[in-house]
Amino acid sequence: MAGYLEGKNIAITGAGNGIGRATALAAAAEGANVLVADYGVEMDGSDPTSDVADAVVAEITEAGGTALAIAGDVSKMEVGKQIVSTCIDTWGSVDGVVCVAGNLREKMLFNMSEDEWDAVIAVHLKGHFTLYRHALAAMRKQETGGAIVGFTSGAFQGSTAQANYSAAKGGIVSLTKSTALTAASLMMRGGGKPPISANCIAPVARTRMSENVPFGIDMGVAEDVAPMALYLLSDAARHINGQIYTANGPHIAVWSQPVEIRTMDAPNGRWTPQEIEAALPDQLGIEKLTFIEALEQRMAEMEAKKAEEEAAGEGS
């Protein structure tokens, strides 16, 4: 229904393309004033321009919505501050921030340069921090609080050729949970106000950043992810805090919270290595990395399909 975010003032980073753009357009269509923040660089970080942000603003304005563009490097503290303060100075408050801005520098860990590591950590992880920090500082002073939405990835569990990206996305999960805890503490001390939430979305969608995803993984499009972001920005979801949701086409799922699965205690107060060696296989065991399990399954499916095609070719 139109008006789901009526009167909300929302800042979205990485809003010039992909999921950020889809979220900006959808938020504006639902009545939000949208600050479109995008540095407009190529995937390798070159050729910064405000054109992409300006184009989204023009699209929103033409459709009858309200939007404003900012182009800047979100890894810079002053840019995070500018995005939040511009939203407040222009419309009176910052009711939500969505951090989608990202980049890639794909290399195996043993071939990765320091610059390739730093560039990805800066845009993804620090780019979330600069917005979270300034947004939370503003929202805690607002009677209406606000909503913070980060973007992580299932790759936070590990990645073969994107250790920098994986580490950044894992950091975003921890940063978001820390923000959620801080928000909950503020609400407890304030008798339930201001209501602030912080959550993550782990999207699976075809975008510039996912063009090189291997093995034909099924994925939706950017417009499939936007509704989940809008829900988390709404007042209806303000009670949801510290969660990770996956959005992939029609599929939405919630990730489990990390907990101890199995435990064992030393028989004499402190373990020896030999005692651990004897006890661990039976009492604790190991947990298989889910992405390796999924990769093995996908590779087996590809081998089976290849065998079927070869058999069909021989029979023709």
C-alpha positions as CSV (number, residue, x, y, z in Angstrom):
1,M,0.0,0.0,0.0
2,A,1.2,3.5,-0.8
3,G,2.2,5.6,2.2
4,Y,3.8,2.8,4.2
5,L,6.7,5.2,5.1
6,E,4.7,8.4,4.8
7,G,6.7,11.4,6.2
8,K,9.8,9.3,7.1
9,N,13.2,10.8,6.3
10,I,15.5,8.1,5.1
11,A,19.2,8.2,4.1
12,I,20.4,5.3,1.9
13,T,24.0,4.8,0.9
14,G,24.9,3.1,-2.4
15,A,21.5,4.3,-3.6
16,G,22.7,5.0,-7.2
17,N,22.6,1.4,-8.3
18,G,21.3,-2.0,-7.5
19,I,19.7,-2.8,-4.2
20,G,20.3,0.8,-2.9
21,R,18.6,2.3,-5.9
22,A,15.6,-0.2,-5.6
23,T,15.3,0.6,-1.9
24,A,15.4,4.4,-2.6
25,L,12.7,4.2,-5.3
26,A,10.5,2.0,-3.2
27,A,10.9,4.2,-0.1
28,A,10.0,7.3,-2.0
29,A,7.0,5.6,-3.6
30,E,5.8,4.8,0.0
31,G,6.0,8.4,1.0
32,A,9.5,8.8,2.4
33,N,11.8,11.7,1.8
34,V,14.9,10.0,0.6
35,L,18.5,11.2,0.8
36,V,20.3,9.3,-2.1
37,A,24.0,8.9,-1.1
38,D,26.3,7.5,-3.7
39,Y,29.9,8.2,-4.6
40,G,29.2,6.8,-8.1
41,V,32.5,4.9,-8.6
42,E,33.3,2.0,-10.8
43,M,33.7,-1.4,-9.0
44,D,37.5,-0.8,-8.8
45,G,36.9,2.6,-7.1
46,S,37.8,4.7,-10.1
47,D,35.9,7.6,-11.8
48,P,33.9,9.0,-8.9
49,T,30.8,11.0,-10.0
50,S,27.5,12.3,-8.6
51,D,25.7,11.3,-11.8
52,V,24.1,8.1,-10.5
53,A,22.8,9.7,-7.3
54,D,21.5,12.7,-9.3
55,A,19.8,10.3,-11.7
56,V,17.9,8.5,-8.9
57,V,16.8,11.8,-7.4
58,A,15.5,12.9,-10.8
59,E,13.6,9.6,-11.2
60,I,12.0,10.0,-7.7
61,T,11.2,13.7,-8.3
62,E,9.6,12.9,-11.7
63,A,7.4,10.3,-10.0
64,G,6.2,13.0,-7.5
65,G,8.5,12.1,-4.6
66,T,11.0,14.0,-2.6
67,A,14.7,13.3,-2.7
68,L,18.1,14.8,-2.4
69,A,21.6,13.6,-3.6
70,I,24.9,13.5,-1.8
71,A,28.1,12.1,-3.4
72,G,30.9,11.2,-1.0
73,D,33.1,8.5,0.3
74,V,31.2,6.8,3.2
75,S,34.4,5.5,4.7
76,K,35.1,9.1,5.7
77,M,33.7,10.2,9.1
78,E,32.8,13.7,7.8
79,V,30.7,12.1,5.0
80,G,28.8,9.9,7.4
81,K,28.1,13.0,9.5
82,Q,27.1,15.1,6.4
83,I,24.6,12.5,5.3
84,V,22.9,12.4,8.7
85,S,23.0,16.1,9.3
86,T,21.8,17.0,5.8
87,C,18.8,14.7,6.3
88,I,18.0,16.5,9.6
89,D,18.7,20.0,8.4
90,T,16.5,19.5,5.3
91,W,13.6,17.6,6.7
92,G,13.9,17.9,10.5
93,S,14.9,14.3,11.5
94,V,16.6,11.2,10.4
95,D,14.1,8.4,10.8
96,G,16.2,5.6,9.1
97,V,19.5,4.9,7.5
98,V,20.2,2.0,5.1
99,C,23.8,1.1,4.4
100,V,24.1,-0.6,1.0
101,A,27.3,1.0,-0.4
102,G,29.9,-1.6,-1.2
103,N,32.8,-2.7,-3.4
104,L,34.9,-5.8,-4.3
105,R,38.6,-6.6,-4.7
106,E,38.5,-10.3,-5.4
107,K,41.7,-12.2,-4.7
108,M,42.8,-15.4,-3.0
109,L,44.0,-14.5,0.5
110,F,47.6,-15.4,-0.3
111,N,47.6,-13.0,-3.3
112,M,45.7,-10.1,-1.7
113,S,47.5,-6.8,-1.3
114,E,47.1,-4.5,1.7
115,D,45.4,-2.0,-0.5
116,E,42.9,-4.6,-1.7
117,W,42.2,-5.5,1.9
118,D,41.9,-1.9,3.2
119,A,39.7,-0.7,0.3
120,V,36.9,-3.3,1.0
121,I,37.1,-3.0,4.8
122,A,36.9,0.8,4.4
123,V,33.8,1.0,2.2
124,H,31.8,-1.9,3.8
125,L,32.7,-2.0,7.5
126,K,33.8,1.6,8.2
127,G,31.1,2.8,5.8
128,H,28.6,1.2,8.1
129,F,30.3,2.6,11.2
130,T,30.3,6.2,9.9
131,L,26.5,6.1,9.3
132,Y,25.6,4.0,12.4
133,R,27.7,6.3,14.7
134,H,26.1,9.6,13.5
135,A,22.6,8.2,13.0
136,L,22.5,6.6,16.5
137,A,23.8,9.9,18.1
138,A,20.9,11.8,16.4
139,M,18.2,9.1,16.9
140,R,18.8,8.9,20.7
141,K,17.8,12.6,20.9
142,Q,14.7,12.2,18.8
143,E,11.4,11.3,20.6
144,T,10.6,9.1,17.6
145,G,13.9,7.2,17.6
146,G,14.8,5.6,14.3
147,A,15.7,2.5,12.4
148,I,19.2,1.4,11.2
149,V,19.5,-1.2,8.5
150,G,22.8,-2.7,7.5
151,F,23.7,-5.0,4.6
152,T,25.7,-8.1,5.3
153,S,26.1,-11.3,3.2
154,G,26.0,-15.1,3.7
155,A,29.7,-14.7,2.9
156,F,30.4,-13.6,6.4
157,Q,30.8,-17.3,7.2
158,G,33.8,-17.3,4.9
159,S,34.8,-16.9,1.2
160,T,37.4,-18.5,-1.0
161,A,38.3,-15.5,-3.1
162,Q,36.9,-12.6,-1.0
163,A,38.5,-12.8,2.5
164,N,38.4,-9.0,2.7
165,Y,34.7,-8.9,1.8
166,S,33.9,-11.8,4.1
167,A,35.7,-10.2,7.1
168,A,33.9,-6.9,6.4
169,K,30.5,-8.5,6.3
170,G,31.2,-10.4,9.5
171,G,32.2,-7.2,11.1
172,I,28.9,-5.6,10.0
173,V,27.0,-8.4,11.7
174,S,28.9,-7.7,15.0
175,L,28.6,-3.9,14.6
176,T,24.9,-4.2,14.0
177,K,24.4,-6.4,17.0
178,S,26.4,-4.0,19.1
179,T,24.2,-1.2,17.8
180,A,21.1,-3.1,18.7
181,L,22.4,-3.8,22.2
182,T,23.2,-0.1,22.6
183,A,19.7,0.9,21.4
184,A,18.1,-1.6,23.7
185,S,20.1,-0.1,26.6
186,L,19.0,3.4,25.7
187,M,15.4,2.3,25.6
188,M,15.6,0.6,28.9
189,R,17.0,3.7,30.6
190,G,14.4,5.8,28.8
191,G,11.4,3.8,29.7
192,G,10.9,2.5,26.1
193,K,11.9,5.7,24.3
194,P,13.4,6.5,22.0
195,P,12.5,3.3,20.1
196,I,15.6,2.5,18.0
197,S,16.2,-0.7,16.0
198,A,19.3,-2.1,14.2
199,N,19.1,-5.1,11.9
200,C,20.9,-6.6,8.9
201,I,19.8,-7.9,5.6
202,A,21.9,-10.6,3.8
203,P,20.6,-10.2,0.2
204,V,20.9,-12.6,-2.7
205,A,20.3,-10.7,-5.8
206,R,21.7,-10.0,-9.3
207,T,23.7,-6.7,-9.1
208,R,27.0,-5.3,-10.3
209,M,28.7,-6.9,-7.3
210,S,27.2,-10.4,-7.9
211,E,28.0,-10.7,-11.6
212,N,31.0,-13.0,-10.8
213,V,29.2,-15.2,-8.3
214,P,30.1,-18.8,-9.5
215,F,28.2,-22.1,-9.8
216,G,24.9,-20.6,-11.0
217,I,23.5,-19.9,-7.6
218,D,19.8,-19.0,-7.7
219,M,19.1,-15.4,-6.9
220,G,16.4,-12.8,-7.2
221,V,16.7,-9.2,-8.3
222,A,17.3,-5.9,-6.3
223,E,13.6,-5.1,-6.3
224,D,13.0,-8.3,-4.3
225,V,15.1,-7.1,-1.4
226,A,13.7,-3.6,-1.1
227,P,10.4,-4.6,0.6
228,M,12.3,-6.2,3.5
229,A,14.3,-3.0,4.0
230,L,11.2,-0.9,4.0
231,Y,9.5,-3.2,6.6
232,L,12.6,-2.8,8.9
233,L,12.4,0.9,8.4
234,S,8.8,1.1,9.4
235,D,7.3,1.7,12.8
236,A,5.7,-1.7,12.6
237,A,9.2,-3.3,12.9
238,R,10.6,-1.1,15.6
239,H,10.4,-4.0,18.1
240,I,12.7,-6.1,15.9
241,N,16.4,-5.8,16.9
242,G,19.7,-7.4,16.3
243,Q,18.4,-9.8,13.6
244,I,19.8,-11.0,10.2
245,Y,17.4,-11.7,7.5
246,T,18.0,-13.2,4.1
247,A,16.0,-11.9,1.1
248,N,16.3,-13.9,-2.1
249,G,13.5,-13.5,-4.7
250,P,10.3,-14.7,-2.9
251,H,12.3,-16.3,-0.1
252,I,12.9,-14.6,3.2
253,A,14.6,-16.3,6.1
254,V,16.0,-15.4,9.5
255,W,19.5,-16.5,10.6
256,S,20.1,-18.3,13.9
257,Q,21.8,-16.6,16.8
258,P,25.2,-18.1,17.7
259,V,25.0,-20.3,20.7
260,E,27.0,-23.1,22.2
261,I,25.9,-26.4,20.7
262,R,27.7,-29.0,22.7
263,T,30.0,-28.7,25.7
264,M,32.4,-30.8,27.7
265,D,34.2,-30.2,31.1
266,A,37.6,-31.2,32.2
267,P,37.5,-34.2,34.6
268,N,40.2,-32.7,36.9
269,G,39.5,-29.0,36.6
270,R,41.9,-28.3,33.7
271,W,42.3,-30.1,30.4
272,T,45.5,-31.5,29.1
273,P,46.0,-31.6,25.3
274,Q,46.0,-35.4,25.5
275,E,42.6,-35.4,27.3
276,I,41.1,-33.0,24.7
277,E,42.4,-35.3,21.9
278,A,40.7,-38.3,23.5
279,A,37.4,-36.5,24.4
280,L,36.7,-34.0,21.7
281,P,35.8,-36.3,18.8
282,D,33.0,-38.0,20.7
283,Q,31.8,-35.2,23.1
284,L,32.1,-32.2,20.8
285,G,32.9,-33.2,17.3
286,I,33.1,-30.5,14.6
287,E,30.5,-28.5,12.8
288,K,30.8,-28.6,9.0
289,L,31.0,-25.2,7.3
290,T,27.6,-24.7,5.7
291,F,28.9,-22.9,2.6
292,I,31.3,-25.8,1.9
293,E,28.5,-28.3,2.3
294,A,26.4,-26.2,-0.2
295,L,29.3,-25.9,-2.5
296,E,29.9,-29.6,-2.5
297,Q,26.2,-30.2,-3.2
298,R,26.2,-27.8,-6.1
299,M,29.3,-29.2,-7.6
300,A,27.8,-32.7,-7.4
301,E,24.7,-31.5,-9.1
302,M,26.8,-29.9,-11.9
303,E,28.7,-33.2,-12.4
304,A,25.5,-35.1,-12.6
305,K,24.0,-32.7,-15.1
306,K,27.2,-32.9,-17.2
307,A,27.1,-36.7,-17.1
308,E,23.4,-36.6,-18.3
309,E,24.3,-34.3,-21.1
310,E,27.2,-36.4,-22.2
311,A,25.0,-39.5,-22.1
312,A,22.3,-37.8,-24.1
313,G,24.9,-36.7,-26.6
314,E,26.2,-40.2,-27.0
315,G,22.7,-41.6,-27.5
316,S,21.7,-39.2,-30.3
